[in-house]
Structure formats: C-alpha cells, structure tokens
Amino acid sequence: MENQALVQAPPISPTPVPPPVKTKSPLSGKLFLAVIILLIFFLGGSGFLILNSRLNPQPPVAKTNPTSAPIPTPIDETSTWKTYNGNFCKISFKYPANWEELTTESQKGCIIEIKNPDLDKQYFVITKVGTSWTEILEKNKDGQETTIGGAESVITKPIVAPDGSFNGVYIHKNDVVYGITYAILEGQNDLQDIYNQILSTFKFTETNNPVACTEEAKICPDGSSVGRTGPKCEFTPCPQ
C-alpha cells in the first residue's frame, strides 16, 4: 500500500454561468407607445391645419394708410374788435371792442387816441409829424427797422422810467410820416401783445397822397388861361 503511486484526480472545469436574461419592463413599452401616439397626433394635427388653411384661406388684411392730423385754423383775436377808418388821416386799424377812441382831424394833421377806460395813464396815440423820414432814421439809428401796413417803419428804443416804459413807432408812406407813441406802465405787460396786434392791422386807405398845386394861371396865345394840375402840378396844355 505504501508503494502505490498517488494518482492525481483530473482538474474539474468550472461550470459556465449563463448570462442574465434581460426582462422587458412593461413601463418602457407603454412609454414608447405613448411617444408614438403623440407623434402621430402632432403630425396629423399639423397636416390638418395646413390643409384647412389651403381650403379656407384667410381674407387679406387691408392696409390702412395713417392719416395726418388736421391743421388747426388760427384764431383771429381781432375779429370782434372795432375798426377805425380815418377820413383825413387816411389810415385804418383795429382796436379792442372795450376801448375808447378820441380823434381830432384837421387840415393841419390828425391826432388819434385809443385807450382802455379801465386803466390809468394808458394811451396809444397816432399823429402826423412834420419831420422828414431821413431825419427820423438819423435820430433813431439804434431803433429796429421793419414794415407796417406795407410801409417802411422804425420802432424806436423804449424810454424806461421808474413807473414803466414809453415806446414809439414811425411809419413812412407817400412822403408822410406817422408817429405812434404808447406807454406800458408797471403791471401792464400784457398790453405789448395788444399793441402788436393793433399794429398788425394797420392799413393805408389811400395809396396816393393828394397834391395841392399853386393857384397860378398861364395865358395862352388865344388869350385864354390854364392852371396847374396833375401829380407834378404842370400847366394844362393850351387849346390848339
């Protein structure tokens, strides 16, 4: 027995372990089916909308052009004012309805005064002056030259006093100079706008200033006489 050789048992190979079997979750199948259904519904709905838009096209929307806002008509604040029309002074202008007018007209000149009866020391006076236009411009070099009633004019530099300012305007038309003076006392600053409106309505009612010719006579060859006439005061031609 001791001399028997030891016999080795053959090696035992390991038993192969089969891979785990993957079992399908019932939840994943339902999720996949839900995705497929939603995809079909979406594609079907889109196709229906496209087909419906082709079969029932929407009417085109008319484009509206923006309209410009109407321009308001300026209000003429002088429409209810009184109107002065001078017979000899040959001028016309408007002034407030509640103002008073004091006028003196004669062959020597004219004096027109308008005023607000509710204000003390307020006046607006228009007169014919004997100074030439050249002298007026020379004395008022610091004034403002402008046009009033279609005639050359100059607004003098105001004279400032403790109780207000005194202003002047000269207007030159047909070799006649009109002088306008007015006062703006303390607390009457709104009068400047009224005076400007009065001046804006200033007009001349006679375009040609009448010329008075000297009473001379010319003896014609036939013994008759003729006098001077016309704008240049020329003698009337003698009869032929």
C-alpha positions as CSV (number, residue, x, y, z in Angstrom):
1,M,0.0,0.0,0.0
2,E,2.8,2.4,0.9
3,N,4.4,1.7,-2.5
4,Q,1.3,2.6,-4.5
5,A,1.7,5.8,-6.6
6,L,-0.5,8.7,-5.8
7,V,-2.9,9.2,-8.7
8,Q,-4.0,12.9,-9.3
9,A,-7.6,13.5,-10.0
10,P,-8.2,15.3,-13.2
11,P,-9.0,19.0,-12.8
12,I,-12.6,19.9,-12.6
13,S,-13.5,22.7,-15.1
14,P,-15.8,25.4,-13.8
15,T,-19.5,25.2,-14.7
16,P,-20.3,28.1,-17.1
17,V,-22.7,30.6,-15.7
18,P,-25.4,31.6,-18.2
19,P,-25.7,35.5,-18.8
20,P,-28.6,37.2,-17.0
21,V,-31.7,37.3,-19.0
22,K,-32.9,40.9,-19.7
23,T,-36.5,41.2,-18.9
24,K,-38.5,43.9,-20.6
25,S,-40.2,46.4,-18.3
26,P,-43.8,46.9,-19.0
27,L,-43.4,50.6,-18.2
28,S,-40.8,51.2,-21.0
29,G,-43.1,49.6,-23.6
30,K,-46.0,51.9,-22.6
31,L,-43.8,54.9,-22.7
32,F,-42.6,54.1,-26.2
33,L,-46.2,53.6,-27.3
34,A,-47.3,56.9,-25.8
35,V,-44.5,58.7,-27.7
36,I,-45.5,57.2,-30.9
37,I,-49.2,58.2,-30.4
38,L,-48.2,61.8,-29.5
39,L,-46.0,62.0,-32.6
40,I,-48.9,60.8,-34.8
41,F,-51.3,63.2,-33.2
42,F,-48.9,66.1,-33.7
43,L,-48.2,65.3,-37.3
44,G,-51.8,64.7,-38.0
45,G,-52.9,68.0,-36.4
46,S,-50.3,69.9,-38.3
47,G,-51.3,68.4,-41.6
48,F,-55.0,69.2,-40.8
49,L,-54.1,72.9,-40.1
50,I,-52.1,73.1,-43.3
51,L,-54.9,71.5,-45.3
52,N,-57.5,73.7,-43.7
53,S,-55.6,76.9,-44.4
54,R,-55.3,76.0,-48.0
55,L,-59.0,75.1,-48.4
56,N,-60.2,78.1,-46.3
57,P,-57.7,80.9,-46.9
58,Q,-58.0,83.9,-44.6
59,P,-59.0,87.2,-46.3
60,P,-56.2,89.6,-46.7
61,V,-56.0,92.4,-44.2
62,A,-56.4,95.7,-45.8
63,K,-53.6,98.1,-45.1
64,T,-54.7,101.5,-43.8
65,N,-52.5,104.5,-44.5
66,P,-52.0,106.7,-41.5
67,T,-53.9,110.0,-41.8
68,S,-52.3,113.2,-40.9
69,A,-53.8,115.2,-38.1
70,P,-55.9,118.2,-39.3
71,I,-54.1,121.5,-39.0
72,P,-56.0,123.8,-36.7
73,T,-57.2,127.1,-38.1
74,P,-55.6,130.0,-36.4
75,I,-58.0,132.1,-34.4
76,D,-58.2,135.8,-35.4
77,E,-58.5,137.5,-32.0
78,T,-59.2,140.8,-33.7
79,S,-62.3,139.6,-35.5
80,T,-64.6,141.2,-32.8
81,W,-62.6,144.4,-32.5
82,K,-63.7,147.9,-33.5
83,T,-62.2,149.4,-36.8
84,Y,-61.0,152.9,-37.1
85,N,-61.2,154.5,-40.6
86,G,-59.9,158.0,-40.8
87,N,-61.3,160.4,-43.3
88,F,-58.4,162.8,-43.4
89,C,-55.7,160.7,-41.8
90,K,-56.3,158.0,-44.5
91,I,-55.4,155.1,-42.3
92,S,-57.3,152.1,-40.9
93,F,-56.6,149.8,-37.9
94,K,-58.4,147.7,-35.4
95,Y,-58.5,148.1,-31.6
96,P,-60.2,146.2,-28.7
97,A,-64.0,146.5,-28.5
98,N,-64.0,147.8,-25.0
99,W,-61.5,150.6,-25.7
100,E,-62.5,154.2,-26.4
101,E,-61.5,156.5,-29.3
102,L,-60.7,160.2,-29.2
103,T,-59.9,161.7,-32.6
104,T,-59.1,165.2,-33.8
105,E,-58.8,165.6,-37.6
106,S,-58.0,168.9,-39.4
107,Q,-56.2,170.2,-42.4
108,K,-53.1,170.6,-40.3
109,G,-52.9,167.0,-39.2
110,C,-54.7,164.3,-37.3
111,I,-54.5,163.0,-33.7
112,I,-56.0,159.6,-32.9
113,E,-56.0,158.3,-29.4
114,I,-57.4,155.0,-28.2
115,K,-57.3,153.8,-24.7
116,N,-58.7,151.3,-22.2
117,P,-61.0,153.2,-19.9
118,D,-60.3,150.8,-17.0
119,L,-56.5,151.6,-17.0
120,D,-54.9,154.8,-15.6
121,K,-52.2,156.6,-17.6
122,Q,-52.6,154.2,-20.6
123,Y,-52.6,155.7,-24.1
124,F,-51.9,154.8,-27.7
125,V,-51.7,157.9,-29.9
126,I,-51.2,158.3,-33.7
127,T,-50.3,161.6,-35.2
128,K,-48.8,163.0,-38.5
129,V,-45.4,164.5,-37.8
130,G,-43.6,167.2,-39.8
131,T,-40.2,165.6,-39.6
132,S,-38.7,164.1,-42.7
133,W,-38.1,160.4,-42.9
134,T,-34.3,161.0,-43.3
135,E,-34.3,162.9,-40.0
136,I,-36.3,160.1,-38.3
137,L,-33.8,157.5,-39.3
138,E,-30.9,159.7,-38.3
139,K,-32.3,160.2,-34.8
140,N,-33.2,156.5,-34.3
141,K,-30.1,154.7,-35.5
142,D,-30.5,152.3,-32.6
143,G,-34.1,151.5,-33.5
144,Q,-35.5,148.5,-35.3
145,E,-36.4,148.9,-38.9
146,T,-39.4,146.9,-40.0
147,T,-42.5,147.1,-42.2
148,I,-46.0,148.0,-41.0
149,G,-49.0,148.1,-43.3
150,G,-46.7,147.7,-46.3
151,A,-44.8,150.8,-45.5
152,E,-41.2,151.3,-44.2
153,S,-41.2,151.8,-40.4
154,V,-38.9,152.0,-37.5
155,I,-39.5,151.1,-33.9
156,T,-37.6,153.4,-31.5
157,K,-35.7,152.3,-28.5
158,P,-38.0,152.3,-25.4
159,I,-37.5,155.0,-22.8
160,V,-37.5,153.3,-19.5
161,A,-38.9,155.2,-16.5
162,P,-39.5,154.1,-12.8
163,D,-43.2,153.5,-13.5
164,G,-42.9,151.8,-16.9
165,S,-41.6,152.3,-20.4
166,F,-42.6,154.7,-23.2
167,N,-42.4,153.4,-26.8
168,G,-42.5,155.0,-30.3
169,V,-43.1,153.8,-33.8
170,Y,-42.7,155.8,-37.0
171,I,-44.3,154.8,-40.3
172,H,-43.4,156.4,-43.7
173,K,-45.9,156.4,-46.6
174,N,-46.3,158.7,-49.6
175,D,-43.9,161.3,-48.1
176,V,-46.0,161.4,-44.9
177,V,-44.6,160.3,-41.6
178,Y,-46.9,158.9,-38.9
179,G,-45.8,158.8,-35.3
180,I,-47.2,156.4,-32.8
181,T,-46.5,156.6,-29.1
182,Y,-47.7,154.3,-26.4
183,A,-47.0,153.6,-22.7
184,I,-46.6,150.3,-20.9
185,L,-46.7,151.1,-17.2
186,E,-45.8,148.8,-14.3
187,G,-48.2,145.8,-14.1
188,Q,-49.5,146.3,-17.7
189,N,-47.0,144.0,-19.5
190,D,-49.9,142.2,-21.4
191,L,-50.5,145.5,-23.3
192,Q,-47.5,144.9,-25.5
193,D,-49.3,142.0,-27.2
194,I,-52.4,144.1,-27.7
195,Y,-50.3,146.9,-29.2
196,N,-48.6,144.5,-31.6
197,Q,-52.0,143.2,-32.7
198,I,-53.1,146.8,-33.4
199,L,-50.1,147.5,-35.5
200,S,-50.6,144.2,-37.4
201,T,-54.0,145.5,-38.6
202,F,-52.6,148.9,-39.7
203,K,-53.5,149.8,-43.3
204,F,-53.5,152.9,-45.5
205,T,-56.8,153.7,-47.1
206,E,-55.4,155.9,-49.8
207,T,-52.4,154.9,-52.0
208,N,-51.7,158.3,-53.5
209,N,-51.3,161.4,-51.3
210,P,-53.2,164.3,-53.0
211,V,-51.0,167.1,-54.1
212,A,-52.2,170.8,-53.8
213,C,-50.9,172.8,-56.7
214,T,-50.3,176.5,-56.5
215,E,-53.1,178.7,-58.0
216,E,-51.2,180.1,-60.9
217,A,-52.5,180.8,-64.4
218,K,-50.8,180.7,-67.8
219,I,-52.0,182.9,-70.6
220,C,-52.3,181.0,-73.8
221,P,-51.8,182.6,-77.3
222,D,-55.5,182.8,-77.9
223,G,-56.0,184.8,-74.8
224,S,-57.4,182.0,-72.6
225,S,-55.7,180.9,-69.4
226,V,-54.9,177.4,-68.0
227,G,-53.8,176.3,-64.5
228,R,-51.6,173.7,-63.0
229,T,-52.8,170.2,-62.4
230,G,-51.7,166.6,-62.0
231,P,-49.2,165.0,-59.7
232,K,-46.4,167.2,-61.0
233,C,-48.5,170.4,-61.0
234,E,-47.9,171.0,-64.7
235,F,-49.8,173.5,-66.7
236,T,-52.7,172.2,-68.8
237,P,-51.9,172.4,-72.5
238,C,-53.3,175.4,-74.2
239,P,-56.1,174.8,-76.7
240,Q,-55.0,174.4,-80.3
